[in-house]
Amino acid sequence: MTDLVIETNQLRKEYGPKVAVKDLTLQVSRGEVFGFLGPNGAGKSTTVNMLLSLAHPTGGDVKLFGQNPANPQVRAKIGFLPEHFRFHEWLRATEFLTFQGKLYGMSPAALKERIPQLLNLVGLADSADLRLGKFSKGMLQRIGLAQAMLNRPDLIFLDEPTSGLDPLGRRLVRQIIHQLKTEGTTIFLNSHFLSEVEITCDRVAFIKAGQVVRLDTMASLLHQTTEIKLRVDAFKPELLTALEKIGSQLQFDGSSLTMLVGDQEIVPTIAQLVFEHGTKLYQLSPREKSLEEIFISIIGTDGVNGVDTGEADPGETHERST
């Protein structure tokens, strides 16, 4: 248990009558890339604010590295890239990172070495003397990522780190996250780019209406939900009965049938059932569902509607108004 970096126990946050986070319990280990997923208004921003001690819980406990997150020694181990950032537009890139480094108490010698490394890492070496007011949105996103890594933190919170980035920029962020993981850095990732989460995260938690509704490893999520497309010459009642025992959500589409199974290892069993019932097999195609499809199946269409309407997380609204 000493390797736990983030621990919450029945964490709760209320804004008046609104319960933004309800009884949230999480454990994130050292060196883990942890995805935190949910529709807008689910309580993600409020949770991150409490983890960073930017908001005080109404109830429950939160610990980072086994200590109170408000502890200055704990805060010195953390990097943070918020989704809605406002950087100093009049500062040059090197000046901005120098200012951030001084807030961390980094020495001039350390900053002189570290800043060029980071600018090169995020692809901004040629913009070191350019004022941030001249930066594009993607460039601002990358300088924000650089400041989050400036103090070589043990824990980094990344809130929509690929927002505003082109495919090459998103690939760069994935590579940086992989490098940080190999160095033992823990990453708490919140992103609406589910394809990015699918590639980078070890585990994910799905949050809806302030509660975690599913928490699992990425490998388990993707392998537990396999869609089978089956086409035979005739779906005899006995065959359908046998298929219903090993799968779920059977749906007909003309001469084809789709169903969900828990593991691709069951595919040979389906072929054997078709043979045993004297039916000709024309197609048997397994397909693992994407994280986006899994997200929708877990959160539901009401969660998707929440994204479309832009419903705000109370913590996010409070943060913007202060």
PECORSUL-V390571 format. One record per residue. RES is the residue in one letter. SS is DSSP state (H for helix, E for strand, C for the rest). Layout:
# PECORSUL-V390571
res = <RES | RES>
ss = <SS | SS>
This chain:
# PECORSUL-V390571
res = <M | T | D | L | V | I | E | T | N | Q | L | R | K | E | Y | G | P | K | V | A | V | K | D | L | T | L | Q | V | S | R | G | E | V | F | G | F | L | G | P | N | G | A | G | K | S | T | T | V | N | M | L | L | S | L | A | H | P | T | G | G | D | V | K | L | F | G | Q | N | P | A | N | P | Q | V | R | A | K | I | G | F | L | P | E | H | F | R | F | H | E | W | L | R | A | T | E | F | L | T | F | Q | G | K | L | Y | G | M | S | P | A | A | L | K | E | R | I | P | Q | L | L | N | L | V | G | L | A | D | S | A | D | L | R | L | G | K | F | S | K | G | M | L | Q | R | I | G | L | A | Q | A | M | L | N | R | P | D | L | I | F | L | D | E | P | T | S | G | L | D | P | L | G | R | R | L | V | R | Q | I | I | H | Q | L | K | T | E | G | T | T | I | F | L | N | S | H | F | L | S | E | V | E | I | T | C | D | R | V | A | F | I | K | A | G | Q | V | V | R | L | D | T | M | A | S | L | L | H | Q | T | T | E | I | K | L | R | V | D | A | F | K | P | E | L | L | T | A | L | E | K | I | G | S | Q | L | Q | F | D | G | S | S | L | T | M | L | V | G | D | Q | E | I | V | P | T | I | A | Q | L | V | F | E | H | G | T | K | L | Y | Q | L | S | P | R | E | K | S | L | E | E | I | F | I | S | I | I | G | T | D | G | V | N | G | V | D | T | G | E | A | D | P | G | E | T | H | E | R | S | T>
ss = <C | C | C | E | E | E | E | E | E | E | E | E | E | E | E | C | C | E | E | E | E | E | E | E | E | E | E | E | E | C | C | C | E | E | E | E | E | C | C | C | C | C | C | H | H | H | H | H | H | H | H | C | C | C | C | C | C | C | E | E | E | E | E | E | C | C | E | C | C | C | C | H | H | H | H | C | C | E | E | E | E | C | C | C | C | C | C | C | C | C | C | E | H | H | H | H | H | H | H | H | H | H | H | C | C | C | C | H | H | H | H | H | H | H | H | H | H | H | H | H | H | C | C | C | H | H | H | C | C | C | E | H | H | H | C | C | H | H | H | H | H | H | H | H | H | H | H | H | H | C | C | C | C | C | E | E | E | E | E | C | C | C | C | C | C | C | H | H | H | H | H | H | H | H | H | H | H | H | H | H | H | H | C | C | C | E | E | E | E | E | C | C | C | H | H | H | H | H | H | H | C | C | E | E | E | E | E | E | C | C | E | E | E | E | E | E | E | H | H | H | H | H | H | H | C | E | E | E | E | E | E | E | C | C | C | C | H | H | H | H | H | H | H | H | H | H | C | E | E | E | E | E | E | C | C | E | E | E | E | E | E | C | C | H | H | H | H | H | H | H | H | H | H | H | H | H | C | C | C | C | E | E | E | E | E | E | E | E | C | C | H | H | H | H | H | H | H | H | H | C | H | H | H | H | H | H | H | H | H | C | C | C | C | H | H | H | H | H | H | H | H | C>
